[in-house]
Amino acid sequence: MKNAFNRLRSGMETLNLTMLLILNLFFMVFLLLAVCTVLVLAGVDEGFFYHDGQVELGGALAFVYTVCILIAVSMVVMIRMVFIHPLQRNIEAMKKLANGDFAVRVNHAEHGYVPREMVEFEQSFNKAAEELGGTEILRKDFINNFSHEFKTPIVSISGFADLLLEEQLPPEDQKEYLTIIRDESRRLADLATNILTLNRVESQTILTDKACFSLDEQLRQSVLVTQQKWRQKELDFDADLVPAEYTGSEGLLKEVWLNLLDNAAKFSPEGGTVAVNLRKAKSALMVSVTDQGEGMSADTQAHIFEQFYQGDTSHTTQGNGLGLAMVKKVLELHGGSIQVNSAPGQGSCFTVTLPI
């Protein structure tokens, strides 16, 4: 008996949803017919369905059976159109998504009426497919940019080291090659440091080194450090800072300001101005860093805080696409946020909000 039950259960599991619904409907119609037949026979016992002393059941039973069959057919058609077909369409879309087609979408508007629950599922599916597509693009960008950022300085160091091994190199050439090797080595060290810092920040869920410090003084020191670094561009740093005390991670927030100021100086033209403002709002401190650079498109702004994303795909400016990702994570740890306002040819303004 148990083996027979297991075989029946195994056979039921192999049936598709349509067959299961048809079997259930058949069972329901069978019960309905049985109930209607019993009611008709009960009616005969009570004296109904008599005509000229003869029992006439044919018309009554035919009517009952016809109604039951029409109900069953209508239910099958309705379930297939409203439920089975959308479900099959979504299953096909899921298969495509599983095979790496992140451009697949399901659109309920093209298929007539769809239950609200199915509409919500399709909307969630489309959102998931969109997010997976963005993740795939980011993964490819990560591989490309990461490979470029590591390979380029290593190739430079190796190439100029080979040149230094040649005999009778003029002293000025030796100095130039050694300078390039030094700069590329620092670039690799900065990249490794940024990766380690970002990983450390991403693994944190709470701040363990909170302290009260002068935020305006920290910003002044950060401006001085950046000003010395970019003095060859003769930039003008305009700082308008109101006195403000803040409780947070002093070390992590300093990395935020150095990254924002360094980016502003890097993309500013020679002789340009970098503006730094600190103001108080009702329940937050607002820090804005504005440059006079080339600005960014809307697409670049949408991805600028992603790891290894660089709006300058030509790599004509130094960078590794990690700074702003780290900035965003540090601010999230402080309960803050960052926004960018930019347009091509109009510079960029990054605004940080730190809740008090």
Buried (B, 14 or more C-beta within 10 A) or exposed (E): EEEEEEEEEEEEEEEEBBEEBBEEBEEBBEEBBEEBBEEBEEBBEEEEBEEEEEEEBEEBBEEBBEEBEEBBEEBBEEBBBBBBBBBBBBEEBBEBBEEEEBEBEBEBEEBEEBEEEBBEBBEEBBEEBEEEBBEEBBEEBBEEBBEBBBEBBEEBBEBBEEBEEEEEBEEEEEEBBEEBBEEBBEBBEBBEEBBEBBEEBBEBEEBEEEEEBBBBEBBBEBBEBBBEBBEEEEBEBEBEBEEBEBBBBBEBBBBBBBBBBBBBBBBBEEEBBBBBBBEEEEEBBBBBBBBBBBBBEEEBBEBBBBBBBBBBEEEEEEBBBBBBBBBBBBBBBBEBBBEBBBEEEEBBBBBBBBEE
